[in-house]
Structure formats: structure tokens, C-alpha cells
């Protein structure tokens, strides 16, 4: 899963060694080959899908979600993080969304499921 974040090769090798069960037993050459294949695929996507994330449609929130957005906006953490520029909430196509998260832990996934 972390390979999808397109980390540098050294970071990927360290991640597998330190975080993957029995990762230290996986040959670095095998991991480097997988990393290069992913890198080539990313390059292909950069060429064939250039600008696709800039062409998403933004729809208004479903009325049932407006109270949730208001709760977020009232939160002091949101206000501190987004106090410089205007913000708005809307619906976007998730398959075109580009997001980066350094790592996803089992606890994080379990909390989302709950």
C-alpha cells in the first residue's frame, strides 16, 4: 500500500524493513524491481492523465451533511488550520482526488470502519 504513495526508493526499502512483517527477509533487489515498476507506471499516468485532477466537478453538499460541515467549521482546530483563506465544503469525485498520507496504520483503518 505504501508503494502507491510513490516514496523514494530508500524510504520504501526502510519502510518494508521496519514496518512489514518479516520485511527484513525480503530481498532489497526484489523490492527495488517492484519500486521501479511502480515508478514507471506513475510516469505513464503522469503522461496520460496530466491535469485530470484539475477537471473534477464540485457539487453542493447533500443537505443531510450540512450540519456535519458546520460542526467541523465550529471546531477550534479547523479554525486554526484554515484561518487564512476562504474555505468551502463540497462533494468531489473520489477517483480523481489526489491525497497524500505518509502512512496508514491498522488503528486508523479500524477507527474509520467503526
C-alpha positions in Angstrom: 0.0 0.0 0.0 2.8 2.4 0.8 4.3 1.9 -2.6 1.3 3.7 -4.0 2.4 6.8 -2.3 5.5 6.9 -4.6 8.1 7.2 -1.9 11.8 7.5 -2.7 13.4 4.1 -3.1 15.4 4.4 0.1 12.3 5.3 2.1 10.4 2.4 0.6 13.2 -0.1 1.4 13.4 1.3 5.0 9.6 1.1 5.4 9.4 -2.5 4.3 12.4 -3.5 6.5 11.0 -1.7 9.6 7.2 -2.0 9.2 6.3 -5.1 7.2 6.1 -8.4 8.9 9.3 -10.3 8.0 10.2 -7.3 5.8 13.9 -7.7 6.7 13.8 -11.1 5.0 12.6 -9.7 1.6 15.5 -9.2 -0.8 16.1 -5.4 -1.5 16.7 -6.3 -5.2 13.1 -7.7 -5.4 11.7 -4.6 -3.7 13.7 -2.3 -6.0 12.3 -4.1 -9.0 8.8 -3.6 -7.7 9.5 0.1 -6.9 10.8 0.6 -10.5 7.7 -1.0 -12.0 5.5 1.3 -9.9 7.7 4.3 -10.8 7.3 3.5 -14.5 3.5 3.2 -14.0 3.4 6.6 -12.3 5.3 8.1 -15.2 2.8 6.6 -17.6 -0.1 8.1 -15.5 1.6 11.5 -15.4 1.7 11.5 -19.2 -1.8 10.0 -19.9 -3.7 11.7 -17.1 -2.0 15.1 -16.9 -4.4 17.7 -15.4 -7.2 15.2 -14.8 -7.4 16.3 -11.1 -8.0 19.9 -12.2 -11.1 18.9 -14.2 -13.2 17.5 -11.3 -16.7 18.6 -10.8 -17.7 20.0 -7.4 -21.3 19.6 -6.3 -23.1 21.1 -3.3 -23.2 19.1 -0.1 -26.2 16.8 0.4 -28.4 18.7 2.8 -28.1 16.0 5.4 -24.3 16.7 5.5 -24.6 20.4 6.2 -24.8 20.0 10.0 -21.6 17.9 9.9 -19.8 20.6 7.9 -21.0 23.2 10.4 -19.6 21.2 13.3 -16.3 21.0 11.5 -16.2 24.7 10.9 -17.0 25.4 14.6 -14.1 23.3 15.8 -11.2 25.4 17.1 -8.7 23.0 15.3 -10.3 23.6 11.9 -10.4 27.4 12.6 -6.7 27.4 13.4 -5.7 25.3 10.4 -7.9 27.2 7.9 -7.9 30.8 9.2 -6.0 32.4 6.3 -8.0 31.7 3.1 -11.7 31.3 2.5 -13.0 27.7 2.7 -16.0 25.8 1.5 -17.3 22.3 1.6 -18.5 20.3 -1.4 -18.7 16.9 -3.0 -16.0 15.7 -5.4 -15.3 12.6 -7.3 -13.1 10.4 -5.2 -11.5 8.6 -8.1 -9.9 11.9 -9.2 -8.9 13.1 -5.8 -5.2 13.3 -5.1 -4.2 12.9 -1.5 -1.0 12.1 0.3 -0.7 10.4 3.7 2.7 9.2 4.9 1.3 6.0 6.3 -1.9 4.3 7.2 -2.0 2.4 10.4 -4.2 -0.5 11.4 -5.7 1.6 14.2 -6.6 4.3 11.7 -8.3 1.9 9.4 -10.2 0.3 12.3 -11.4 3.7 13.5 -12.7 4.5 10.1 -14.5 1.2 9.9 -16.1 1.9 13.4 
